[in-house]
Amino acid sequence: MTERQLPRWSELKPLLRAKPPVLNPTDRRLAKALTIADLRRIARLRTPRSVFDYTDGAAEAEISLRRARSLFRQLEFRPSILHDVSEVDTTTTMLGQPAAQPFAFAPTGFTRMMNHEGETAVARVAERIGIPYSLSTMGTTSIEDVAAAAPRARKWFQLYVWKDRSAGEDLVKRAANAGFEGLMLTVDVPVAGARLRDVRNGFTIPPSLTAKTVLDAAAHPAWWMNLLTTKPLQFASLTSWKGTIAELLNLLFDPTMTIDDLAWLRSIWSGPLIVKGIQTVDDAKRVVDAGADAIVLSNHGGRQLDRAPVPLRILPEVAAAVGGQTEIYLDTGIMSGADIVAAKALGADACLVGRAYLYGLMAGGERGVARAAEILTTEVRRTMALLGARTVDDLNPDHVRLP
């Protein structure tokens, strides 16, 4: 027979560890998010469906995005044991300058639509944690306002080449005058991809008040209130657009751009040049030969060509071909700090994350972006320690096996 007794108060007292209540509802929501996937679930509840789908979706059957995320899930880490990892150093360099983490915040369009705090919130978080932030041509906050909001941040400007070259040239000059460090040319949008979620949702910029969206507003009153009581969504010379995003891109962007246009960019931009949208080894070599200081292996988050190459899959081959000649960044499919570590081990100098911080922005504005960054940086540090890597330079292909 097991002998039993009533517990004494002195034994119960150490077990009673009541947490102080979190009164702010945003802080309470974010505290429950332990992963980027958790932030995504919160964002889905907090944001109108058309806006969430614009952020979350990809082209056509969304095969490219699923394959990218699947490869990250299926890879195998190979830890090396018995190394002193009591101090893990996540710092690295990007464009020859220090960065506190091996990732940067990627350019994203219409960011104030996800949350009214928008690009300035993202830039401020990037400034605090010491990583670069790239403002998109399709951003909804001006170059000058982002520069003023985060004066000490490392800022890059992402450029789409427009049919009106003078408009693009003006943007480049404004970025230079505002102290932006790097220019990121995106080259994988000669025409817009077929983003079917947007078409099915009847998505416009800004969202139109229809019977469907009015009903949706009842479920997301805070989002609609913020939209209607803050500055109208706009970028560059446009204030609104009644068609689809694809129709807008096809109207503005120049499908005649070739490798020779890099020389035109060099004539108007004297700083580092990053070329984003590389999907083959041959194209990596071509743009490096044309003078790119960095390249981004990317299929545009799966939002352009469906069944496009998975950037992580081609990374080792690209690293073998041009590593050492240029910096190599990787995006598409990144949902954790472990994904960033895997890419670094396989030859990337750093990664760009987009949806990950947008989920945080939708979940809780600037505090949500900060929470996304906190999750990623914690995961980077923990994964490195468990792999036996004290610094990011210790990471190497022996740490990862691709399926």
N, C-alpha and C positions, 0 to 999 in steps of 0.2 A: 504494500500500500504506500502511495506517495503522501508524505506528510505535508499538510498545507497550513497556512496561517494568513490572517488578514494583514495586508500591507500597512506599514506605518507611514505617517505623513513625511517623516524624514527620508523615506525611501521613494515616495511619490514626487516630492517637491523637485528633485533634479530632472524629472521627466517632463515637467510642465514648462515648455518653452514657447509660450505664445508669442507670435510675431506681431509687431505693431501694425495696425491697419494702414493700408495704402489708400489714402482718400482720393487722390487724383485718378480719375478713370483711365486716362491715357497711360499713366505710369503703371496702373494695375494690369492693364492689358499687356503692355510690353514686358512686364516682369514675368509673365507666364510663357513668353516666347523663348524657347531654348535653342531653336534652330531657325534657319531661313525658311524652312517649310512651315514652321509655326507662324512666322510673320506673314507668309503667303495666305494662310487660312484666315488670319485676322483681316488682312487687306481685302479679301474676297467679301467679307461681311460688311466692311466699312465703306465700300466703294460701289458706285453704280456698275451694273454688269457690263455695259459697253466700255467703260473706262478700264475696268479690271481686265476684260478680254483683250483690249488693245495692248495692254502691258504684257499680259500673260501669253498671248497667242503667237502663232507663227504662220508660215505660208502653207496654203493648200491643206494637205492632210497632216501637216506638222510632223512629218517623219524626221526631218533634219534635226529638230530640237529634241525629239525623243531619243534619237540615236546618240546625240551628244551627251545627254544626261545618262543614258544607259551605259555608255562606255566608262564614264566616271564611276558609276556604281559597280561595274563588273571588274574593274582593274584590281589587282592584288598588290598590297603593300608588302615589302620584304624588310622587316626591321633588322638593324644591326645592334647587337647587345653589348653591354659592358662599356659604355662610353659615358663620360661625365656630362650630363645634361642638366646639371643643377642651375645653370644659367643658359637660357636659350636666346639667341640674338636673331631677331627677324628683320633687321635692317638690310637694305640692299641699295643699289643705285639704279636710277632710271634716267635715261638721257644724260648720263654722267653726273647726276646730282643725287644726293641722299634721299631715300624714302624709308619711312619707318616700317613699312610692310611690303611684301612682294606683290602688291596689287594696287590698282588705281581705280577710281570711279569712272566708268565708261560714259561716253556721251549718250544722252537719251532725248528724244523729242517730246515736246509738249508737257514738260515735267510739272508745270503748275496745274495741269489738268488732274494729275494723280492726287495732288494735295496742294492747296493754295500757297504753301510755304515754298514749294518749288526748288528751282536751281540754287537760290541763295542758301537754303537750308543744307543742301548737299555740299556746296562749296565750304560752308562753315565747318561741317563735320570733317571734311578732308583736311582743312587747315588745322584743326585741333589734333587729329591723329597723325598728321605728317605724311600724307600721300597726295599724289596729283589728282586733279579733277578736270575732266574734259567737258567743256560746254559745247552743245550741239548747235549747228546752223539752224536747226529746227527748235531750238530752245525757246522758252516763253519768258525769259528774263534777258535783258540786254547785256551785251558784253561789259559795258561800263558799270551797270548795277551789280553784276557778279564780282567784278574787280573791287568795287567799293565794299561789298559785303564781306569779302574774305581777302583783305589786302596782302596777307602773308602766305596765302595758300599758293601751292604750285599749280598754275592754271594752264591748261592746253585749250586750243580752239579746234573743234572738228568742223571741217569744211566739206560740203557737197559743191561740186562745180555746177553752177547754174547756166542755163542757156544765155542769160544776160551776164557775160563775164565781168562787166563793170561792177555789178552788184556783189559778186564774189570777191573782187579785188578790194572793194570798199570794206567788206567784212574783215578781210585779212589785215588791212591797214589799221582798222579800229582795234583789232586784237593786239597788234604790235604796240599801238599807242597806249593801250591799257595794261601793258606789261605781261601779256600772256607769253609763256615760255616756249611752247611747242605748237606746231600746226599739224593736225591729223587729217589727212585727206582720205575720205572714204570712197572706195572705187568699185563696190559691188552693187551699185544701184543705177545701172544704165537705164533700166525701167523698173517700175515698182513690182514687187512680188504680189501674189494673189493672197491677201490676208482675209480669209473667208469669214472669220468671226466678225470683222468690222463690217463687211457687207451685210451679213445676216442681221447684225444689230442696228443697221442704218446709222452707223457712227459718223459724226461730223465734228468739226472743230469750230467753235465750242459745241458741246452737245446741244441738240435742238430740243425745244419743249414740244413734245408730241404726247399723244395719249399714253403711249408706252412709257416715256420718260417721266411723265407726271406721276404715274403709278409707282415707278421706281423711286421717285423722290420721297414718297411717304416712308420708304424703308431706309433712306439715307438722307435725312433732313440736314444733318450737319454739313455733309459734303456740298449739297446744293446751296445752303446758306452761305458757305464760304465762297463758292463760285460766283454767286450773284452779288456779293457785297465787297469783293475785292476787284483789283484792276482787271479789265477784260483780257482774255487770253489772246495773245498775238505774238508774231515773230517777224523780224525784219520788216517788210513793207505790207504784210498781210494782217488784217484784223479778224477775218473770219473766212470760212470756206464751207460751202454747202454740199460739196461732193464728198467722195470717199478720200481717204488718205492716199490711196494708190493714184487716183486721178490728179490729186494735188502734186504728187511727186513727178508724175509724167508731164505735168504742165511746166514745172520749174527746172528739172534736172536735165543736164546735157548728155544725151546718149552718144555724142560724137567724140567724147574725151578719149585720148589715147596716151600711151606712155610718153609721147613727146610733150604732153602738157605739163609734165613734171618740171621741164625747163622753164615754162611760163611761171609756175609757182615759185621756183627758185629766184626768178627775176623780181618778184614782189615780196618775198619772205626770206629773211636772212638767218632765221633761227633754225632749230632742229625740225626736221620733216619726218613725220610718221605716216606710213601708208597702211590703211586698214582695209581688210577684205581679201587678204591673200588666201588662196585655197589649193594651190599646187606648188610643187617645188620649183618648176620652171618659172612661174610668175614671181616667186620669191627672189630668184636669181635676177630676173629682169629689173625689178624695182630697186634691188640693191645696186646693180650695175648703173642704174639711172640716178643713184645718189641718195636713196632713202637712209636716214639715220636710224630708223626703227621700222619694223613691220608688225602688223597684227594679223595673226592667223585667226580668221573669223568667217563664219557664214552668215553674219548679221543676226545672230541669235536664232537662226532658222527662219528668218522672216523674208527671205528673198527666194532663192532657188530651193525647192523641196528636193530631198534626197541628195543634197550637196555633200561634199566631203566633210567628215567630222574633224575639226581642227586638232583635237588631241591625237587622233590617229596619225595625222601627217606630221605632227610636231617632231618626232625623232629624226625623220628624214630631212626635214627643213633645217633642223639644228645642225645636222651633219654637213649640209650643203653650204649654209651661209652663216652659221654660228661663228662669232669672232669678227665677222665683217659688219654686222649690224646687230642691234638689239631685237630680240624676238619676244613679242607679247602674244598672249592667247586669250580669246574669249569664246563664249557660247557654251551654255550648259552648266556653268559654275554655280553650285548651290551650297558650297561649304568651304571652310578653310582647308579641309583635307583635299578637295579638288585643286585648290591653288598649290598646295605642296606637291601633289602629284605632277602637275604641269611643270613646276619648277624643276623637279627631279628629272623630267624627261627632256629638258633642254630650253624651256622658256625662261627668259630673264625676269618676267613678271606676268601678271594676268590683269585683265580688265573685267570688272563686275558691273552689271547693269541691272537686270531684274532683281537681283538680291537686295540692292539698296532701295529700289523702287517699291518692293513689297514693304520694306520698313517705312518708307515715306507715306504710303497709303495707310499703313497701320497706325502711324502716330506722328506724322510730320517730321521735324528735325530730330525729335527724340527717337523716332522710329528708325531714322537713318543711323543715328548714333548706336542704337541697339543692334542693327544689322552689322555695323562695323565691329562692335564689341564681340558679337558672336563669331564673326569671321576671324578676327585677330586671336581670340581664345583658341579656336580650332586650329589655326595655323601653328601656334606655339605648342599646343598639346600634341599634335600630329608629329611635328619635328622631334619633340622629346621622345616620343614612343618609337620613332624610327632610328633614334640614336644620332640625330643631327643637331649639333650645337649652333651652327650658323646656316643660313640659306645656301652658302657656297658648299657646305658639306653634302647637300642633297645631290644625288646622281642617279643615272638610269638603273643602277643595281637596286635601288630602293623600290622600284615599281615594275610590275609585270603586267603588260596589256594582254587581254584575252585574244 
